[in-house]
Amino acid sequence: MYNLKIDYAEGAHPAILDQLLQTNFIQQNGYGIDEYTIKAKAILREKMNKEDAELFFVSGGTQANLLVISFLLRPHEAVISANTGHIYANETGAIEATGHKVIPIESKDGKLTPTQIKQTLVTFQLRPHVVKPKVVYISNTTEIGSVYTERELQDLSVFCKAEGLLLFMDGARLGHALTAPKNDLSLVRIAELVDVFYIGATKNGALFGEAIVFPNPQMAVDFDYNLKQKGALFAKGRVLGIQFLALFEEDLYFKLAKEANEMAMKLAQAFEEKGYSFLVEPSSNQIFPILPVPLIQRLQEKFDFYVWKPINTEYAAVRIITSWTTDDLMLDVFISMLNE
């Protein structure tokens, strides 16, 4: 059974394992003040053109979302999310467990617009009887593979500033967003437009790890307390720092994400040539073709993937996801089964 269900089915890129091995017996300080972490942060600041940005390395995406949102919100405040957003649909109520409401917005493409958020704000005006929306949570790529354009992100940024809202971007698959065929954003531009974001590595070659970024250091004052209090400050912080150093020193991060996207586009083209449609337009390494149920069952004999959403009794949308290590020959087998 070949895995097209997740993009972290393997361990880590050999370059990361090599650096972990080569530095294994070199003594370093703990808690993220080792030389590797310091250097990795310097490289990321340079790539973002934000010399004073504050960065914090943590283990995973749910942890990053929990840490950031719980830090940004006062007790009576809430976060707005697309109904497909990870904090709403996939994190076991992690945000609610901190005492904060997640306000969902119905979204067909996984993205949010100022108009949608404005309509939501109108329904939360009965002060002090309702929570106060304060953070807007978006993902890039979204949970259904779509990608924000620069114009879309700029419009959100302007709107949020005007409304006194904070804009937070989940970047669990940010590498895939920034190397998507139609992408026109950059790390530099994202750092200019959002209040907080993170750079996900777990799903792009690392053993684990996300880099939380506060472009404005004033927003990160005392965040280290939150990190420690919630059990997210690694004693062996070097393990995270080394991974980001290996991924960004020579832009391996973007190379791996681009390879994953190219594998997905290969499959998307094959589906299109067979006349199949998609739940959302293929944009990155997650694609959602709508297939006949008998074909899905036949493909599942050799490939593992999610049946995402039933369309009717005859068709369903599935999620196919590719990674930096997806086997091109296995994709040829998959494509050949479309013709059987």
C-alpha positions, 0 to 999 in steps of 0.5 A: 500500500503506497501512501498518498494520504499524508506528506510526512509518511517518511522520516526526514531528508538525508541532509537533516539527518547528516547534520544531526549526526555530524553535530551530535557530540558537539556540546551546546547550550540548551533551550534554543540558545545553541549556535545552530538555532541562532544561525538558523534564525539569522538566515530566516530573518535575512530571507524575510528582510526583517532583522529584528523579527522574533522567531520561536521553534516549536514541534508541530502545527497544532502546538504553534496554533495553540501557542500563538492564539492563546497568547494573542487573545484576552479572556473575552476574545475569539478567533475567526477561521474558515470552517475548513481551518485546522483550528476549527476542524482538526485540533480536538478543541485545542483553542476552545480548551484555552477558553477561547471561541473559534468562530467559523466562516463557511468557505468553499475554497478554504480562504477568507475575504474581508467581506466574509469577515465583515459580515461575521463582525456584525453578528458579534456586536452585542457587547458585552454579551458576546465574545469579541473577535480579535484574531483572523486565522488563515492557512497558506496553503489552506486545508484544501490546497488553495493558495492566497494571492498577494492581492488577497492577502494585502486586502485582508491585511488592510481590512484587519488593521482598519478593524483592529484585528490581528492577522495570523497565518498558519504556515504548516504547508507554507513552502508548498504555497510559496512554490505553487505554480501560480503563487505571487507571494514571498516570505518578505511580503508575508512578513510585511502583511501579517502580524504572526505566521509560522513556517512549517517544516514537519510536512516538508522534509523535517523530522518535526518543527515549525518556526513561529515568526513575529515580524514586529518584535513588540508583539512577541514580548513575553511570548517565551513565558507562554512557550515554557508554561505550555511545555513547548520550550525544548531543552535540546533546542538544537534539534529544531535549530539544526533542521531549519539550518539544513532546510534554509541555508541553501534553500532546500526547503523550497526545492523540496516543496516545489518537487512535491507540487510538481508531483501533484500537478502530474496527477492533476493533469492525468485526472484532467485528461480523463475528464475528471473535475475537482472539488477545488482547483489544483494549486499545490501538493493537495489535490481533490479530484472527484472520482467514481466510487468504483474507481476509488475502491480499485485505487485503494487496493494499492494506494492509501488516501482520504475519501474527503467528501461524498458528492452523490451516490456515484461520485466522491471527492478524494484527497491525494497528497504528494511530498518531497519524496513521492515516487514518480514510478508509483505515480505512473502506476496510479495513472495507469490504473485510471485507464483500466 
